[in-house]
Structures are given as C-alpha cells and as structure tokens.
Amino acid sequence: MSIYLRKATIEDAKDLLSWRNDPTTRENSFTKGEIDLETHMKWLQSKLLNEDHCLMLILMEDDLKLGHVRVDITNHIGEVSYMISPVFRGNGYGKKILQFMEKKLPMGVKTLVGFTVKENIASGKCFLANDYTEFAAGGVKCFIKELRK
C-alpha cells in the first residue's frame, strides 16, 4: 500500500463537497452551514486556477481518497486547512497529511499557520504532533510552524 499526495482536480469536487458537508466537519469548521454545489464549484475553480497562491492536494492510499489539504500562500506564509474523509478518520491520516504537505510546499513558504475552533481537539493534536506551536484566543486556536528564516 502506497500513501501519497497528488494535486487536486475539478474531478475531486463531489468528494470534497461531501467531506465538507459532513456533520462532524461542519461542527469543527468556522462556517457551520452546508455548502451548495454551485457555491462549492465556483470556490474550487477559483482555488485551482490560483496555483501561485494556493496548493491543493489530495491524500491517497493506492486509489482511495483519504483526505484533502489546502495551503493558501501570502507573503511567504502558508495558511493550512485540511480535512480527512469521514470514512478514514481516527487512523492517523491527519498527522500524515500535514507531514506530506510540507514536502510539496514551494521553497518561498517560510511559515505555516493553521486555525481551528477550540472544540476541534483532533486537528489540534495533529498540528502539535507536527511541531506547530499553539496559541489560543477566545474560541480560536492558532498553530504556527516556522520552516525557514
């Protein structure tokens, strides 16, 4: 069995939307409501077309889609957002997707930052396991990792 990251494509749209609209994902998101297909497609197309500032990857095991990670890049800072398919949660893929993502980053990214709602303990553990530093402010947790100076 081979676990790897590949670039996301428009063909991943339905899986990404299904994962995003999963009740547990919504509970752990800043935006709690369901996303409709039209809104999702516009958002995904804009992200995929913005390769200079957005890295979108799918975590695969052989032919199975396990999860998704996105890094929005601005001024050498990459804001990380990820989700694991509801079917594969609890198997350590959150830690792996963050590890693998770092190897795919452009060299210009010097710092990574991730935000979670305070109730999202599982994602917090994944960031901490990958050597991010945690900061809390109200209902938000911020995780920061300096890659290079």
PyMOL commands that place a pseudoatom at each C-alpha (Angstrom):
pseudoatom trace, name=CA, resn=MET, resi=1, chain=A, elem=C, hetatm=0, pos=[0.000, 0.000, 0.000]
pseudoatom trace, name=CA, resn=SER, resi=2, chain=A, elem=C, hetatm=0, pos=[1.278, 3.388, -1.024]
pseudoatom trace, name=CA, resn=ILE, resi=3, chain=A, elem=C, hetatm=0, pos=[0.240, 6.660, 0.660]
pseudoatom trace, name=CA, resn=TYR, resi=4, chain=A, elem=C, hetatm=0, pos=[0.953, 9.866, -1.261]
pseudoatom trace, name=CA, resn=LEU, resi=5, chain=A, elem=C, hetatm=0, pos=[-0.323, 13.336, -2.129]
pseudoatom trace, name=CA, resn=ARG, resi=6, chain=A, elem=C, hetatm=0, pos=[-1.453, 14.373, -5.576]
pseudoatom trace, name=CA, resn=LYS, resi=7, chain=A, elem=C, hetatm=0, pos=[-2.752, 17.664, -6.932]
pseudoatom trace, name=CA, resn=ALA, resi=8, chain=A, elem=C, hetatm=0, pos=[-6.478, 18.195, -6.520]
pseudoatom trace, name=CA, resn=THR, resi=9, chain=A, elem=C, hetatm=0, pos=[-8.539, 18.499, -9.706]
pseudoatom trace, name=CA, resn=ILE, resi=10, chain=A, elem=C, hetatm=0, pos=[-12.074, 19.521, -10.567]
pseudoatom trace, name=CA, resn=GLU, resi=11, chain=A, elem=C, hetatm=0, pos=[-12.904, 15.779, -10.624]
pseudoatom trace, name=CA, resn=ASP, resi=12, chain=A, elem=C, hetatm=0, pos=[-12.448, 15.795, -6.828]
pseudoatom trace, name=CA, resn=ALA, resi=13, chain=A, elem=C, hetatm=0, pos=[-15.272, 18.326, -6.379]
pseudoatom trace, name=CA, resn=LYS, resi=14, chain=A, elem=C, hetatm=0, pos=[-18.019, 15.937, -5.252]
pseudoatom trace, name=CA, resn=ASP, resi=15, chain=A, elem=C, hetatm=0, pos=[-15.798, 14.151, -2.730]
pseudoatom trace, name=CA, resn=LEU, resi=16, chain=A, elem=C, hetatm=0, pos=[-14.551, 17.452, -1.297]
pseudoatom trace, name=CA, resn=LEU, resi=17, chain=A, elem=C, hetatm=0, pos=[-18.095, 18.773, -1.003]
pseudoatom trace, name=CA, resn=SER, resi=18, chain=A, elem=C, hetatm=0, pos=[-19.310, 15.573, 0.634]
pseudoatom trace, name=CA, resn=TRP, resi=19, chain=A, elem=C, hetatm=0, pos=[-16.481, 15.681, 3.187]
pseudoatom trace, name=CA, resn=ARG, resi=20, chain=A, elem=C, hetatm=0, pos=[-17.063, 19.394, 3.812]
pseudoatom trace, name=CA, resn=ASN, resi=21, chain=A, elem=C, hetatm=0, pos=[-20.795, 18.930, 4.380]
pseudoatom trace, name=CA, resn=ASP, resi=22, chain=A, elem=C, hetatm=0, pos=[-20.316, 16.008, 6.763]
pseudoatom trace, name=CA, resn=PRO, resi=23, chain=A, elem=C, hetatm=0, pos=[-21.890, 16.940, 10.144]
pseudoatom trace, name=CA, resn=THR, resi=24, chain=A, elem=C, hetatm=0, pos=[-18.657, 16.432, 12.114]
pseudoatom trace, name=CA, resn=THR, resi=25, chain=A, elem=C, hetatm=0, pos=[-16.669, 18.513, 9.628]
pseudoatom trace, name=CA, resn=ARG, resi=26, chain=A, elem=C, hetatm=0, pos=[-19.230, 21.316, 9.853]
pseudoatom trace, name=CA, resn=GLU, resi=27, chain=A, elem=C, hetatm=0, pos=[-19.194, 21.131, 13.653]
pseudoatom trace, name=CA, resn=ASN, resi=28, chain=A, elem=C, hetatm=0, pos=[-15.409, 21.623, 13.592]
pseudoatom trace, name=CA, resn=SER, resi=29, chain=A, elem=C, hetatm=0, pos=[-15.462, 24.392, 10.967]
pseudoatom trace, name=CA, resn=PHE, resi=30, chain=A, elem=C, hetatm=0, pos=[-15.711, 28.140, 11.284]
pseudoatom trace, name=CA, resn=THR, resi=31, chain=A, elem=C, hetatm=0, pos=[-18.574, 28.052, 8.765]
pseudoatom trace, name=CA, resn=LYS, resi=32, chain=A, elem=C, hetatm=0, pos=[-21.170, 25.659, 10.166]
pseudoatom trace, name=CA, resn=GLY, resi=33, chain=A, elem=C, hetatm=0, pos=[-23.750, 25.639, 7.382]
pseudoatom trace, name=CA, resn=GLU, resi=34, chain=A, elem=C, hetatm=0, pos=[-23.926, 23.284, 4.426]
pseudoatom trace, name=CA, resn=ILE, resi=35, chain=A, elem=C, hetatm=0, pos=[-22.367, 24.463, 1.184]
pseudoatom trace, name=CA, resn=ASP, resi=36, chain=A, elem=C, hetatm=0, pos=[-24.376, 24.021, -2.029]
pseudoatom trace, name=CA, resn=LEU, resi=37, chain=A, elem=C, hetatm=0, pos=[-22.833, 22.526, -5.175]
pseudoatom trace, name=CA, resn=GLU, resi=38, chain=A, elem=C, hetatm=0, pos=[-22.843, 25.760, -7.206]
pseudoatom trace, name=CA, resn=THR, resi=39, chain=A, elem=C, hetatm=0, pos=[-21.060, 27.748, -4.474]
pseudoatom trace, name=CA, resn=HIS, resi=40, chain=A, elem=C, hetatm=0, pos=[-18.573, 24.936, -3.972]
pseudoatom trace, name=CA, resn=MET, resi=41, chain=A, elem=C, hetatm=0, pos=[-17.788, 24.637, -7.684]
pseudoatom trace, name=CA, resn=LYS, resi=42, chain=A, elem=C, hetatm=0, pos=[-17.096, 28.378, -8.008]
pseudoatom trace, name=CA, resn=TRP, resi=43, chain=A, elem=C, hetatm=0, pos=[-14.843, 28.292, -4.938]
pseudoatom trace, name=CA, resn=LEU, resi=44, chain=A, elem=C, hetatm=0, pos=[-12.960, 25.179, -6.100]
pseudoatom trace, name=CA, resn=GLN, resi=45, chain=A, elem=C, hetatm=0, pos=[-12.419, 26.506, -9.616]
pseudoatom trace, name=CA, resn=SER, resi=46, chain=A, elem=C, hetatm=0, pos=[-11.019, 29.769, -8.248]
pseudoatom trace, name=CA, resn=LYS, resi=47, chain=A, elem=C, hetatm=0, pos=[-8.612, 27.879, -5.958]
pseudoatom trace, name=CA, resn=LEU, resi=48, chain=A, elem=C, hetatm=0, pos=[-7.451, 25.523, -8.712]
pseudoatom trace, name=CA, resn=LEU, resi=49, chain=A, elem=C, hetatm=0, pos=[-6.814, 28.432, -11.084]
pseudoatom trace, name=CA, resn=ASN, resi=50, chain=A, elem=C, hetatm=0, pos=[-4.711, 30.266, -8.472]
pseudoatom trace, name=CA, resn=GLU, resi=51, chain=A, elem=C, hetatm=0, pos=[-1.750, 27.853, -8.352]
pseudoatom trace, name=CA, resn=ASP, resi=52, chain=A, elem=C, hetatm=0, pos=[0.729, 30.613, -7.449]
pseudoatom trace, name=CA, resn=HIS, resi=53, chain=A, elem=C, hetatm=0, pos=[-1.090, 31.273, -4.186]
pseudoatom trace, name=CA, resn=CYS, resi=54, chain=A, elem=C, hetatm=0, pos=[-2.924, 28.034, -3.452]
pseudoatom trace, name=CA, resn=LEU, resi=55, chain=A, elem=C, hetatm=0, pos=[-1.640, 24.479, -3.146]
pseudoatom trace, name=CA, resn=MET, resi=56, chain=A, elem=C, hetatm=0, pos=[-4.494, 21.940, -3.125]
pseudoatom trace, name=CA, resn=LEU, resi=57, chain=A, elem=C, hetatm=0, pos=[-3.640, 18.289, -2.600]
pseudoatom trace, name=CA, resn=ILE, resi=58, chain=A, elem=C, hetatm=0, pos=[-5.482, 15.000, -2.107]
pseudoatom trace, name=CA, resn=LEU, resi=59, chain=A, elem=C, hetatm=0, pos=[-4.119, 12.326, 0.252]
pseudoatom trace, name=CA, resn=MET, resi=60, chain=A, elem=C, hetatm=0, pos=[-4.304, 8.965, -1.485]
pseudoatom trace, name=CA, resn=GLU, resi=61, chain=A, elem=C, hetatm=0, pos=[-3.724, 5.362, -0.485]
pseudoatom trace, name=CA, resn=ASP, resi=62, chain=A, elem=C, hetatm=0, pos=[-3.436, 3.467, -3.731]
pseudoatom trace, name=CA, resn=ASP, resi=63, chain=A, elem=C, hetatm=0, pos=[-6.720, 4.500, -5.451]
pseudoatom trace, name=CA, resn=LEU, resi=64, chain=A, elem=C, hetatm=0, pos=[-8.580, 5.605, -2.291]
pseudoatom trace, name=CA, resn=LYS, resi=65, chain=A, elem=C, hetatm=0, pos=[-9.063, 9.281, -1.495]
pseudoatom trace, name=CA, resn=LEU, resi=66, chain=A, elem=C, hetatm=0, pos=[-8.333, 9.735, 2.213]
pseudoatom trace, name=CA, resn=GLY, resi=67, chain=A, elem=C, hetatm=0, pos=[-8.373, 13.486, 2.674]
pseudoatom trace, name=CA, resn=HIS, resi=68, chain=A, elem=C, hetatm=0, pos=[-7.545, 16.951, 1.385]
pseudoatom trace, name=CA, resn=VAL, resi=69, chain=A, elem=C, hetatm=0, pos=[-5.092, 19.678, 2.365]
pseudoatom trace, name=CA, resn=ARG, resi=70, chain=A, elem=C, hetatm=0, pos=[-5.016, 23.254, 1.100]
pseudoatom trace, name=CA, resn=VAL, resi=71, chain=A, elem=C, hetatm=0, pos=[-2.340, 25.877, 1.677]
pseudoatom trace, name=CA, resn=ASP, resi=72, chain=A, elem=C, hetatm=0, pos=[-3.221, 29.480, 0.818]
pseudoatom trace, name=CA, resn=ILE, resi=73, chain=A, elem=C, hetatm=0, pos=[0.062, 31.356, 0.352]
pseudoatom trace, name=CA, resn=THR, resi=74, chain=A, elem=C, hetatm=0, pos=[0.540, 35.077, 1.014]
pseudoatom trace, name=CA, resn=ASN, resi=75, chain=A, elem=C, hetatm=0, pos=[3.881, 36.845, 1.655]
pseudoatom trace, name=CA, resn=HIS, resi=76, chain=A, elem=C, hetatm=0, pos=[5.837, 33.655, 2.493]
pseudoatom trace, name=CA, resn=ILE, resi=77, chain=A, elem=C, hetatm=0, pos=[3.107, 32.453, 4.893]
pseudoatom trace, name=CA, resn=GLY, resi=78, chain=A, elem=C, hetatm=0, pos=[1.031, 29.364, 4.153]
pseudoatom trace, name=CA, resn=GLU, resi=79, chain=A, elem=C, hetatm=0, pos=[-2.358, 29.081, 5.819]
pseudoatom trace, name=CA, resn=VAL, resi=80, chain=A, elem=C, hetatm=0, pos=[-3.139, 25.377, 6.177]
pseudoatom trace, name=CA, resn=SER, resi=81, chain=A, elem=C, hetatm=0, pos=[-6.595, 23.857, 6.036]
pseudoatom trace, name=CA, resn=TYR, resi=82, chain=A, elem=C, hetatm=0, pos=[-7.228, 20.126, 5.853]
pseudoatom trace, name=CA, resn=MET, resi=83, chain=A, elem=C, hetatm=0, pos=[-9.904, 17.511, 6.285]
pseudoatom trace, name=CA, resn=ILE, resi=84, chain=A, elem=C, hetatm=0, pos=[-9.944, 13.755, 6.365]
pseudoatom trace, name=CA, resn=SER, resi=85, chain=A, elem=C, hetatm=0, pos=[-12.733, 11.773, 4.749]
pseudoatom trace, name=CA, resn=PRO, resi=86, chain=A, elem=C, hetatm=0, pos=[-15.264, 10.756, 7.439]
pseudoatom trace, name=CA, resn=VAL, resi=87, chain=A, elem=C, hetatm=0, pos=[-14.686, 7.109, 6.474]
pseudoatom trace, name=CA, resn=PHE, resi=88, chain=A, elem=C, hetatm=0, pos=[-10.976, 7.304, 7.328]
pseudoatom trace, name=CA, resn=ARG, resi=89, chain=A, elem=C, hetatm=0, pos=[-10.915, 9.497, 10.452]
pseudoatom trace, name=CA, resn=GLY, resi=90, chain=A, elem=C, hetatm=0, pos=[-9.155, 8.219, 13.544]
pseudoatom trace, name=CA, resn=ASN, resi=91, chain=A, elem=C, hetatm=0, pos=[-6.419, 6.390, 11.631]
pseudoatom trace, name=CA, resn=GLY, resi=92, chain=A, elem=C, hetatm=0, pos=[-3.584, 8.937, 11.918]
pseudoatom trace, name=CA, resn=TYR, resi=93, chain=A, elem=C, hetatm=0, pos=[-4.092, 10.449, 8.463]
pseudoatom trace, name=CA, resn=GLY, resi=94, chain=A, elem=C, hetatm=0, pos=[-4.355, 13.985, 9.852]
pseudoatom trace, name=CA, resn=LYS, resi=95, chain=A, elem=C, hetatm=0, pos=[-0.762, 13.791, 11.077]
pseudoatom trace, name=CA, resn=LYS, resi=96, chain=A, elem=C, hetatm=0, pos=[0.394, 12.249, 7.800]
pseudoatom trace, name=CA, resn=ILE, resi=97, chain=A, elem=C, hetatm=0, pos=[-1.325, 14.762, 5.544]
pseudoatom trace, name=CA, resn=LEU, resi=98, chain=A, elem=C, hetatm=0, pos=[0.452, 17.615, 7.350]
pseudoatom trace, name=CA, resn=GLN, resi=99, chain=A, elem=C, hetatm=0, pos=[3.829, 15.842, 7.134]
pseudoatom trace, name=CA, resn=PHE, resi=100, chain=A, elem=C, hetatm=0, pos=[3.460, 15.022, 3.440]
pseudoatom trace, name=CA, resn=MET, resi=101, chain=A, elem=C, hetatm=0, pos=[2.182, 18.530, 2.598]
pseudoatom trace, name=CA, resn=GLU, resi=102, chain=A, elem=C, hetatm=0, pos=[5.376, 20.160, 3.886]
pseudoatom trace, name=CA, resn=LYS, resi=103, chain=A, elem=C, hetatm=0, pos=[7.399, 18.246, 1.285]
pseudoatom trace, name=CA, resn=LYS, resi=104, chain=A, elem=C, hetatm=0, pos=[5.242, 19.686, -1.521]
pseudoatom trace, name=CA, resn=LEU, resi=105, chain=A, elem=C, hetatm=0, pos=[5.460, 23.342, -0.473]
pseudoatom trace, name=CA, resn=PRO, resi=106, chain=A, elem=C, hetatm=0, pos=[7.192, 25.909, -2.652]
pseudoatom trace, name=CA, resn=MET, resi=107, chain=A, elem=C, hetatm=0, pos=[10.551, 26.999, -1.203]
pseudoatom trace, name=CA, resn=GLY, resi=108, chain=A, elem=C, hetatm=0, pos=[9.237, 30.539, -0.692]
pseudoatom trace, name=CA, resn=VAL, resi=109, chain=A, elem=C, hetatm=0, pos=[6.932, 29.421, 2.132]
pseudoatom trace, name=CA, resn=LYS, resi=110, chain=A, elem=C, hetatm=0, pos=[8.714, 30.213, 5.379]
pseudoatom trace, name=CA, resn=THR, resi=111, chain=A, elem=C, hetatm=0, pos=[5.930, 29.880, 7.947]
pseudoatom trace, name=CA, resn=LEU, resi=112, chain=A, elem=C, hetatm=0, pos=[2.831, 27.719, 8.216]
pseudoatom trace, name=CA, resn=VAL, resi=113, chain=A, elem=C, hetatm=0, pos=[-0.245, 28.690, 10.193]
pseudoatom trace, name=CA, resn=GLY, resi=114, chain=A, elem=C, hetatm=0, pos=[-3.425, 26.759, 10.894]
pseudoatom trace, name=CA, resn=PHE, resi=115, chain=A, elem=C, hetatm=0, pos=[-6.581, 27.823, 12.699]
pseudoatom trace, name=CA, resn=THR, resi=116, chain=A, elem=C, hetatm=0, pos=[-9.137, 25.631, 14.470]
pseudoatom trace, name=CA, resn=VAL, resi=117, chain=A, elem=C, hetatm=0, pos=[-12.186, 26.155, 16.611]
pseudoatom trace, name=CA, resn=LYS, resi=118, chain=A, elem=C, hetatm=0, pos=[-11.274, 25.341, 20.208]
pseudoatom trace, name=CA, resn=GLU, resi=119, chain=A, elem=C, hetatm=0, pos=[-13.531, 22.268, 20.179]
pseudoatom trace, name=CA, resn=ASN, resi=120, chain=A, elem=C, hetatm=0, pos=[-11.571, 20.674, 17.328]
pseudoatom trace, name=CA, resn=ILE, resi=121, chain=A, elem=C, hetatm=0, pos=[-9.216, 18.715, 19.557]
pseudoatom trace, name=CA, resn=ALA, resi=122, chain=A, elem=C, hetatm=0, pos=[-8.263, 16.112, 16.918]
pseudoatom trace, name=CA, resn=SER, resi=123, chain=A, elem=C, hetatm=0, pos=[-6.885, 18.703, 14.473]
pseudoatom trace, name=CA, resn=GLY, resi=124, chain=A, elem=C, hetatm=0, pos=[-5.048, 20.449, 17.295]
pseudoatom trace, name=CA, resn=LYS, resi=125, chain=A, elem=C, hetatm=0, pos=[-3.317, 17.183, 18.174]
pseudoatom trace, name=CA, resn=CYS, resi=126, chain=A, elem=C, hetatm=0, pos=[-2.287, 16.713, 14.539]
pseudoatom trace, name=CA, resn=PHE, resi=127, chain=A, elem=C, hetatm=0, pos=[-0.742, 20.179, 14.343]
pseudoatom trace, name=CA, resn=LEU, resi=128, chain=A, elem=C, hetatm=0, pos=[1.080, 19.684, 17.663]
pseudoatom trace, name=CA, resn=ALA, resi=129, chain=A, elem=C, hetatm=0, pos=[2.366, 16.257, 16.561]
pseudoatom trace, name=CA, resn=ASN, resi=130, chain=A, elem=C, hetatm=0, pos=[3.943, 18.036, 13.573]
pseudoatom trace, name=CA, resn=ASP, resi=131, chain=A, elem=C, hetatm=0, pos=[5.827, 20.558, 15.728]
pseudoatom trace, name=CA, resn=TYR, resi=132, chain=A, elem=C, hetatm=0, pos=[3.464, 23.524, 15.426]
pseudoatom trace, name=CA, resn=THR, resi=133, chain=A, elem=C, hetatm=0, pos=[3.237, 25.907, 18.381]
pseudoatom trace, name=CA, resn=GLU, resi=134, chain=A, elem=C, hetatm=0, pos=[-0.250, 26.546, 19.753]
pseudoatom trace, name=CA, resn=PHE, resi=135, chain=A, elem=C, hetatm=0, pos=[-1.742, 29.927, 20.619]
pseudoatom trace, name=CA, resn=ALA, resi=136, chain=A, elem=C, hetatm=0, pos=[-5.308, 30.376, 21.841]
pseudoatom trace, name=CA, resn=ALA, resi=137, chain=A, elem=C, hetatm=0, pos=[-7.514, 33.433, 21.581]
pseudoatom trace, name=CA, resn=GLY, resi=138, chain=A, elem=C, hetatm=0, pos=[-11.130, 33.106, 22.640]
pseudoatom trace, name=CA, resn=GLY, resi=139, chain=A, elem=C, hetatm=0, pos=[-12.835, 30.372, 20.645]
pseudoatom trace, name=CA, resn=VAL, resi=140, chain=A, elem=C, hetatm=0, pos=[-9.983, 30.074, 18.127]
pseudoatom trace, name=CA, resn=LYS, resi=141, chain=A, elem=C, hetatm=0, pos=[-6.716, 28.176, 18.311]
pseudoatom trace, name=CA, resn=CYS, resi=142, chain=A, elem=C, hetatm=0, pos=[-3.812, 29.169, 16.102]
pseudoatom trace, name=CA, resn=PHE, resi=143, chain=A, elem=C, hetatm=0, pos=[-0.970, 26.782, 15.272]
pseudoatom trace, name=CA, resn=ILE, resi=144, chain=A, elem=C, hetatm=0, pos=[2.279, 28.162, 13.844]
pseudoatom trace, name=CA, resn=LYS, resi=145, chain=A, elem=C, hetatm=0, pos=[5.367, 26.432, 12.460]
pseudoatom trace, name=CA, resn=GLU, resi=146, chain=A, elem=C, hetatm=0, pos=[8.445, 28.231, 11.190]
pseudoatom trace, name=CA, resn=LEU, resi=147, chain=A, elem=C, hetatm=0, pos=[10.034, 26.277, 8.362]
pseudoatom trace, name=CA, resn=ARG, resi=148, chain=A, elem=C, hetatm=0, pos=[12.893, 28.593, 7.406]
pseudoatom trace, name=CA, resn=LYS, resi=149, chain=A, elem=C, hetatm=0, pos=[14.058, 32.082, 8.249]
for i in range(1, 149): cmd.bond("trace and resi %d" % i, "trace and resi %d" % (i + 1))
show_as sticks, trace
zoom trace
